[in-house]
Amino acid sequence: MKSGKFGVMAALLVGIAALTGCQTQPVYRGQTTYGYQGCQSCGVVQQVQQIYIQQQGTNNAALGTVIGAVAGGLLGSTMGHGRGNTATTVVGVVAGGAVGNAIGSQNSQPGGTVPAWQIVIRLDNGQYATVTQVPNPGVRPGDYVVISNNLVYPR
């Protein structure tokens, strides 16, 4: 009978040991030596510096010409019959291209230097990140921030 009790006790201990291995451990998401672990792109601003960057201009004249020519050609093709249709289509393409070019040129932006801000951040994981952005982030050293879509925001 002693061996029966021993077998039951051994089975009970093996069962308890097996079940304790299934217990999930709580996840600690508090402060560590590097800061809060819940945000991978958060940190403290170390430095903010205004700089100037070269920004490329835009030239919308070519795009305006193409769109205008297509629109003018479509409009011209709805008028006239036979050879008159061909003539109005050609006139529509030329006139539409000229109008589109003028509108595209008016909507072009010149290139040049623009003010930007370079922000150095010590992330919660201890690494450093440097973000350069055109909109003023409105932050200063010591502020807690988040980086989202390559822009810095106060948190």
Contact map, one row per residue, 1 for C-alpha under 8 A:
11111000000000000000000000000000000000000000000000000000000000000000000000000000000000000000000000000000000000000000000000000000000000000000000000000000000
11111100000000000000000000000000000000000000000000000000000000000000000000000000000000000000000000000000000000000000000000000000000000000000000000000000000
11111110000000000000000000000000000000000000000000000000000000000000000000000000000000000000000000000000000000000000000000000000000000000000000000000000000
11111111000000000000000000000000000000000000000000000000000000000000000000000000000000000000000000000000000000000000000000000000000000000000000000000000000
11111111100000000000000000000000000000000000000000000000000000000000000000000000000000000000000000000000000000000000000000000000000000000000000000000000000
01111111110000000000000000000000000000000000000000000000000000000000000000000000000000000000000000000000000000000000000000000000000000000000000000000000000
00111111111000000000000000000000000000000000000000000000000000000000000000000000000000000000000000000000000000000000000000000000000000000000000000000000000
00011111111100000000000000000000000000000000000000000000000000000000000000000000000000000000000000000000000000000000000000000000000000000000000000000000000
00001111111110000000000000000000000000000000000000000000000000000000000000000000000000000000000000000000000000000000000000000000000000000000000000000000000
00000111111111000000000000000000000000000000000000000000000000000000000000000000000000000000000000000000000000000000000000000000000000000000000000000000000
00000011111111100000000000000000000000000000000000000000000000000000000000000000000000000000000000000000000000000000000000000000000000000000000000000000000
00000001111111110000000000000000000000000000000000000000000000000000000000000000000000000000000000000000000000000000000000000000000000000000000000000000000
00000000111111111000000000000000000000000000000000000000000000000000000000000000000000000000000000000000000000000000000000000000000000000000000000000000000
00000000011111111100000000000000000000000000000000000000000000000000000000000000000000000000000000000000000000000000000000000000000000000000000000000000000
00000000001111111110000000000000000000000000000000000000000000000000000000000000000000000000000000000000000000000000000000000000000000000000000000000000000
00000000000111111111000000000000000000000000000000000000000000000000000000000000000000000000000000000000000000000000000000000000000000000000000000000000000
00000000000011111111100000000000000000000000000000000000000000000000000000000000000000000000000000000000000000000000000000000000000000000000000000000000000
00000000000001111111110000000000000000000000000000000000000000000000000000000000000000000000000000000000000000000000000000000000000000000000000000000000000
00000000000000111111111000000000000000000000000000000000000000000000000000000000000000000000000000000000000000000000000000000000000000000000000000000000000
00000000000000011111111000000000000000000000000000000000000000000000000000000000000000000000000000000000000000000000000000000000000000000000000000000000000
00000000000000001111111000000000000000000000000000000000000000000000000000000000000000000000000000000000000000000000000000000000000000000000000000000000000
00000000000000000111111100000000000000000000000000000000000000000000000000000000000000000000000000000000000000000000000000000000000000000000000000000000000
00000000000000000011111110000000000000000000000000000000000000000000000000000000000000000000000000000000000000000000000000000000000000000000000000000000000
00000000000000000000011111000000000000000000000000000000000000000000000000000000000000000000000000000000000000000000000000000000000000000000000000000000000
00000000000000000000001111100000000000000000000000000000000000000000000000000000000000000000000000000000000000000000000000000000000000000000000000000000000
00000000000000000000000111110000000000000000000000000000000000000000000000000000000000000000000000000000000000000000000000000000000000000000000000000000000
00000000000000000000000011111000000000000000000000000000000000000000000000000000000000000000000000000000000000000000000000000000000000000000000000000000000
00000000000000000000000001111100000000000000000000000000000000000000000000000000000000000000000000000000000000000000000000000000000000000000000000000000000
00000000000000000000000000111110000111000000000000000000000000000000000000000000000000000000000000000000000000000000000000000000000000000000000000000000000
00000000000000000000000000011111001110000000000000000000000000000000000000000000000000000000000000000000000000000000000000000000000000000000000000000000000
00000000000000000000000000001111111110000000000000000000000000000000000000000000000000000000000000000000000000000000000000000000000000000000000000000000000
00000000000000000000000000000111111110000000000000000000000000000000000000000000000000000000000000000000000000000000000000000000000000000000000000000000000
00000000000000000000000000000011111000000000000000000000000000000000000000000000000000000000000000000000000000000000000000000000000000000000000000000000000
00000000000000000000000000000011111110000000000000000000000000000000000000000000000000000000000000000000000000000000000000011100000000000000000000000000000
00000000000000000000000000000111111110000000000000000000000000000000000000000000000000000000000000000000000000000000000000011000000000000000000000000000000
00000000000000000000000000001111011111100000000000000000000000000000000000000000000000000000000000000000000000000000000000010000000000000000000000000000000
00000000000000000000000000001111011111110000000000000000000000000000000000000000000000000000000000000000000000000000000000011000000000000000000000000000000
00000000000000000000000000001000000111110000000000000000000000000000000000000000000000000000000000000000000000000000000000000000000000000000000000000000000
00000000000000000000000000000000000111111100000000000000000000000000000000000000000000000000000000000000000000000000000000010000000000000000000000000000000
00000000000000000000000000000000000011111100000000000000000000000000000000000000000000000000000000000000000000000000000000111000000000000000000000000000000
00000000000000000000000000000000000000111110000000000000000000000000000000000000000000000000000000000000000000000000000000110000000000000000000001110000000
00000000000000000000000000000000000000111111000000000000000000000000000000000000000000000000000000000000000000000000000000110000000000000000000111100000000
00000000000000000000000000000000000000001111100000000000000000000000000000000000000000000000000000000000000000000000000011110000000000000000000111000000000
00000000000000000000000000000000000000000111110000000000000000000000000000000000000000000000000000000000000000000000000011110000000000000000111110000000000
00000000000000000000000000000000000000000011111100000000000000000000000000000000000000000000000000000000000000000000001111000000000000000011111110000000000
00000000000000000000000000000000000000000001111100000000000000000000000000000000000000000000000000000000000000000000001111000000000000000001110000000000000
00000000000000000000000000000000000000000000111110000000000000000000000000000000000000000000000000000000000000000000001110000000000000000001100000000000000
00000000000000000000000000000000000000000000111111000000000000000000000000000000000000000000000000000000000000000000111100000000000000000011100000000000000
00000000000000000000000000000000000000000000001111100000000000000000000000000000000000000000000000000000000000000000111000000000000000000000000000000000000
00000000000000000000000000000000000000000000000111110000000000000000000000000000000000000000000000000000000000000011110000000000000000000000000000000000000
00000000000000000000000000000000000000000000000011111000000000000000000000000000000000000000000000000000000000000011110000000000000000000000000000000000000
00000000000000000000000000000000000000000000000001111100000000000000000000000000000000000000000000000000000000001111000000000000000000000000000000000000000
00000000000000000000000000000000000000000000000000111110000000000000000000000000000000000000000000000000000000001111000000000000000000000000000000000000000
00000000000000000000000000000000000000000000000000011111000000000000000000000000000000000000000000000000000000111100000000000000000000000000000000000000000
00000000000000000000000000000000000000000000000000001111100000000000000000000000000000000000000000000000000000111100000000000000000000000000000000000000000
00000000000000000000000000000000000000000000000000000111110000000000000000000000000000000000000000000000000001110000000000000000000000000000000000000000000
00000000000000000000000000000000000000000000000000000011111000000000000000000000000000000000000000000000000111110000000000000000000000000000000000000000000
00000000000000000000000000000000000000000000000000000001111100000000000000000000000000000000000000000000000111100000000000000000000000000000000000000000000
00000000000000000000000000000000000000000000000000000000111111000000000000000000000000000000000000000001101110000000000000000000000000000000000000000000000
00000000000000000000000000000000000000000000000000000000011111110000000000000000000000000000000000001001101100000000000000000000000000000000000000000000000
00000000000000000000000000000000000000000000000000000000001111111000000000000000000000000000000000011111100100000000000000000000000000000000000000000000000
00000000000000000000000000000000000000000000000000000000001111111100000000000000000000000000000000001001000000000000000000000000000000000000000000000000000
00000000000000000000000000000000000000000000000000000000000111111110000000000000000000000000000000011001000000000000000000000000000000000000000000000000000
00000000000000000000000000000000000000000000000000000000000111111111000000000000000000000000000010111111100000000000000000000000000000000000000000000000000
00000000000000000000000000000000000000000000000000000000000011111111100000000000000000000000000111111001000000000000000000000000000000000000000000000000000
00000000000000000000000000000000000000000000000000000000000001111111110000000000000000000000000010010000000000000000000000000000000000000000000000000000000
00000000000000000000000000000000000000000000000000000000000000111111111000000000000000000000000110010000000000000000000000000000000000000000000000000000000
00000000000000000000000000000000000000000000000000000000000000011111111100000000000000000000101111111000000000000000000000000000000000000000000000000000000
00000000000000000000000000000000000000000000000000000000000000001111111110000000000000000001111111010000000000000000000000000000000000000000000000000000000
00000000000000000000000000000000000000000000000000000000000000000111111111000000000000000000100110000000000000000000000000000000000000000000000000000000000
00000000000000000000000000000000000000000000000000000000000000000011111111100000000000000001100100000000000000000000000000000000000000000000000000000000000
00000000000000000000000000000000000000000000000000000000000000000001111111110000000000001011111110000000000000000000000000000000000000000000000000000000000
00000000000000000000000000000000000000000000000000000000000000000000111111111000000000011111100100000000000000000000000000000000000000000000000000000000000
00000000000000000000000000000000000000000000000000000000000000000000011111111100000000001001000000000000000000000000000000000000000000000000000000000000000
00000000000000000000000000000000000000000000000000000000000000000000001111111110000000001001000000000000000000000000000000000000000000000000000000000000000
00000000000000000000000000000000000000000000000000000000000000000000000111111110000010011111100000000000000000000000000000000000000000000000000000000000000
00000000000000000000000000000000000000000000000000000000000000000000000011111111000011011001000000000000000000000000000000000000000000000000000000000000000
00000000000000000000000000000000000000000000000000000000000000000000000001111111000010000000000000000000000000000000000000000000000000000000000000000000000
00000000000000000000000000000000000000000000000000000000000000000000000000111111100110011000000000000000000000000000000000000000000000000000000000000000000
00000000000000000000000000000000000000000000000000000000000000000000000000001111111110010000000000000000000000000000000000000000000000000000000000000000000
00000000000000000000000000000000000000000000000000000000000000000000000000000011111110000000000000000000000000000000000000000000000000000000000000000000000
00000000000000000000000000000000000000000000000000000000000000000000000000000001111111000000000000000000000000000000000000000000000000000000000000000000000
00000000000000000000000000000000000000000000000000000000000000000000000000000001111111100000000000000000000000000000000000000000000000000000000000000000000
00000000000000000000000000000000000000000000000000000000000000000000000000000011111111110000000000000000000000000000000000000000000000000000000000000000000
00000000000000000000000000000000000000000000000000000000000000000000000000011111111111111000000000000000000000000000000000000000000000000000000000000000000
00000000000000000000000000000000000000000000000000000000000000000000000000001000011111111100000000000000000000000000000000000000000000000000000000000000000
00000000000000000000000000000000000000000000000000000000000000000000000000000000001111111110000000000000000000000000000000000000000000000000000000000000000
00000000000000000000000000000000000000000000000000000000000000000000000010011011000111111111000000000000000000000000000000000000000000000000000000000000000
00000000000000000000000000000000000000000000000000000000000000000000000111111010000011111111100000000000000000000000000000000000000000000000000000000000000
00000000000000000000000000000000000000000000000000000000000000000000000010010000000001111111110000000000000000000000000000000000000000000000000000000000000
00000000000000000000000000000000000000000000000000000000000000000000000110010000000000111111111000000000000000000000000000000000000000000000000000000000000
00000000000000000000000000000000000000000000000000000000000000000000101111111000000000011111111100000000000000000000000000000000000000000000000000000000000
00000000000000000000000000000000000000000000000000000000000000000001111110010000000000001111111110000000000000000000000000000000000000000000000000000000000
00000000000000000000000000000000000000000000000000000000000000000000100100000000000000000111111111000000000000000000000000000000000000000000000000000000000
00000000000000000000000000000000000000000000000000000000000000000001100100000000000000000011111111100000000000000000000000000000000000000000000000000000000
00000000000000000000000000000000000000000000000000000000000000001011111110000000000000000001111111110000000000000000000000000000000000000000000000000000000
00000000000000000000000000000000000000000000000000000000000000011111110100000000000000000000111111111000000000000000000000000000000000000000000000000000000
00000000000000000000000000000000000000000000000000000000000000001001100000000000000000000000011111111100000000000000000000000000000000000000000000000000000
00000000000000000000000000000000000000000000000000000000000000011001000000000000000000000000001111111110000000000000000000000000000000000000000000000000000
00000000000000000000000000000000000000000000000000000000000010111111100000000000000000000000000111111111000000000000000000000000000000000000000000000000000
00000000000000000000000000000000000000000000000000000000000111111001000000000000000000000000000011111111100000000000000000000000000000000000000000000000000
00000000000000000000000000000000000000000000000000000000000010010000000000000000000000000000000001111111110000000000000000000000000000000000000000000000000
00000000000000000000000000000000000000000000000000000000000010010000000000000000000000000000000000111111111000000000000000000000000000000000000000000000000
00000000000000000000000000000000000000000000000000000000001111111000000000000000000000000000000000011111111100000000000000000000000000000000000000000000000
00000000000000000000000000000000000000000000000000000000001110010000000000000000000000000000000000001111111100000000000000000000000000000000000000000000000
00000000000000000000000000000000000000000000000000000000000000000000000000000000000000000000000000000111111100000000000000000000000000000000000000000000000
00000000000000000000000000000000000000000000000000000000001100000000000000000000000000000000000000000011111110000000000000000000000000000000000000000000000
00000000000000000000000000000000000000000000000000000000111110000000000000000000000000000000000000000001111111000000000000000000000000000000000000000000000
00000000000000000000000000000000000000000000000000000000111000000000000000000000000000000000000000000000001111100000000000000000000000000000000000000000000
00000000000000000000000000000000000000000000000000000001110000000000000000000000000000000000000000000000000111110000000000000000000000000000000000000000000
00000000000000000000000000000000000000000000000000000111110000000000000000000000000000000000000000000000000011111000000000000000000000000000000000000000000
00000000000000000000000000000000000000000000000000000111100000000000000000000000000000000000000000000000000001111100000000000000000000000000000000000000000
00000000000000000000000000000000000000000000000000011110000000000000000000000000000000000000000000000000000000111110000000000000000000000000000000000000000
00000000000000000000000000000000000000000000000000011110000000000000000000000000000000000000000000000000000000011111000000000000000001000000000000000000000
00000000000000000000000000000000000000000000000001111000000000000000000000000000000000000000000000000000000000001111100000000000000001000000000000000000000
00000000000000000000000000000000000000000000000001111000000000000000000000000000000000000000000000000000000000000111110000000000000111110000000000000000000
00000000000000000000000000000000000000000000000111100000000000000000000000000000000000000000000000000000000000000011111000000000000111111000000000000000000
00000000000000000000000000000000000000000000000111100000000000000000000000000000000000000000000000000000000000000001111100000000011110000000000000000000000
00000000000000000000000000000000000000000000111110000000000000000000000000000000000000000000000000000000000000000000111110000000011100000000000000000001000
00000000000000000000000000000000000000000000111100000000000000000000000000000000000000000000000000000000000000000000011111000001111000000000000000000000000
00000000000000000000000000000000000000000011111000000000000000000000000000000000000000000000000000000000000000000000001111100001110000000000000000000000000
00000000000000000000000000000000000000000011110000000000000000000000000000000000000000000000000000000000000000000000000111110111100000000000000000000000000
00000000000000000000000000000000000000011111000000000000000000000000000000000000000000000000000000000000000000000000000011111111100000000000000000000000000
00000000000000000000000000000000011110111111000000000000000000000000000000000000000000000000000000000000000000000000000001111110000000000000000000000000000
00000000000000000000000000000000011010010000000000000000000000000000000000000000000000000000000000000000000000000000000000111110000000000000000000000000000
00000000000000000000000000000000010000000000000000000000000000000000000000000000000000000000000000000000000000000000000001111111000000000000000000000000000
00000000000000000000000000000000000000000000000000000000000000000000000000000000000000000000000000000000000000000000000001111111100000000000000000000000000
00000000000000000000000000000000000000000000000000000000000000000000000000000000000000000000000000000000000000000000000111100111110000000000000000000000000
00000000000000000000000000000000000000000000000000000000000000000000000000000000000000000000000000000000000000000000000111100011111000000000000000000000000
00000000000000000000000000000000000000000000000000000000000000000000000000000000000000000000000000000000000000000000011110000001111100000000000000000000000
00000000000000000000000000000000000000000000000000000000000000000000000000000000000000000000000000000000000000000000011100000000111110000000000000000111000
00000000000000000000000000000000000000000000000000000000000000000000000000000000000000000000000000000000000000000001111000000000011111000000000000000010000
00000000000000000000000000000000000000000000000000000000000000000000000000000000000000000000000000000000000000000001110000000000001111111000000000000110000
00000000000000000000000000000000000000000000000000000000000000000000000000000000000000000000000000000000000000000111100000000000000111110000000000000000000
00000000000000000000000000000000000000000000000000000000000000000000000000000000000000000000000000000000000000000001100000000000000011111000000000000000000
00000000000000000000000000000000000000000000000000000000000000000000000000000000000000000000000000000000000000000001100000000000000011111100000000000000000
00000000000000000000000000000000000000000000000000000000000000000000000000000000000000000000000000000000000000000000100000000000000010111110000000000011110
00000000000000000000000000000000000000000000000000000000000000000000000000000000000000000000000000000000000000000000000000000000000000011111000000000000010
00000000000000000000000000000000000000000000100100000000000000000000000000000000000000000000000000000000000000000000000000000000000000001111101000000000110
00000000000000000000000000000000000000000000111100000000000000000000000000000000000000000000000000000000000000000000000000000000000000000111111000000000000
00000000000000000000000000000000000000000001111100000000000000000000000000000000000000000000000000000000000000000000000000000000000000000011111000000000000
00000000000000000000000000000000000000000001110000000000000000000000000000000000000000000000000000000000000000000000000000000000000000000001111100000000000
00000000000000000000000000000000000000000001100000000000000000000000000000000000000000000000000000000000000000000000000000000000000000000011111110000000010
00000000000000000000000000000000000000000111100000000000000000000000000000000000000000000000000000000000000000000000000000000000000000000000011111000000011
00000000000000000000000000000000000000000111100000000000000000000000000000000000000000000000000000000000000000000000000000000000000000000000001111100001111
00000000000000000000000000000000000000001110000000000000000000000000000000000000000000000000000000000000000000000000000000000000000000000000000111110001111
00000000000000000000000000000000000000001100000000000000000000000000000000000000000000000000000000000000000000000000000000000000000000000000000011111111100
00000000000000000000000000000000000000001000000000000000000000000000000000000000000000000000000000000000000000000000000000000000000000000000000001111111100
00000000000000000000000000000000000000000000000000000000000000000000000000000000000000000000000000000000000000000000000000000000000000000000000000111110000
00000000000000000000000000000000000000000000000000000000000000000000000000000000000000000000000000000000000000000000000000000000001010000000000000111111000
00000000000000000000000000000000000000000000000000000000000000000000000000000000000000000000000000000000000000000000000000000000001110001000000000111111100
00000000000000000000000000000000000000000000000000000000000000000000000000000000000000000000000000000000000000000000001000000000001000001000000011110111110
00000000000000000000000000000000000000000000000000000000000000000000000000000000000000000000000000000000000000000000000000000000000000001010000011110011111
00000000000000000000000000000000000000000000000000000000000000000000000000000000000000000000000000000000000000000000000000000000000000001110001111000001111
00000000000000000000000000000000000000000000000000000000000000000000000000000000000000000000000000000000000000000000000000000000000000000000000111000000111
